[in-house]
């Protein structure tokens, strides 16, 4: 089943990040989520000549390509029984931000496929 998360764009979609056609999002991006679609879902109430209209827009911004992580070092501590010679461990924690390749660049794959 698909999984969706809610986040925010860190830059306006018309602005390129790092001088490349990339965008930034404030979203927990875990390993394995690269390629996930990044979309903007907007719902609103709009006035028309005929009265009020409810509209739902779904805009495809691009595909997730990376999510930086922070490396944490530590030790495993066993309480019962007390063991003092456990190895040091290292783990990576998502920094709740991500980079996506803009949809315009993904259209280049259309010719290849």
C-alpha angles and dihedrals in degrees: 000000000000118000123210131196130193120231142143133251110248093203130030107265091242091062118083117224120227091359092293133098091270132121132206129228134186097229137121102257112192129193110278095031094097111123093033113138118255110210138170114225115196128179123185150155114243133187116234134173089264095049133268124349129193112216132187119198127191114190121188108220099176145275127307111249107169147005120196119229136202118228117227123194124200149130132262110241118201114200103187112059098014110237117182102182100071117139124251115258135208126202136175121230122197113247093215095246133097146183125230132194108237118249092242090065092047089061087071087072090060091075091049094050 
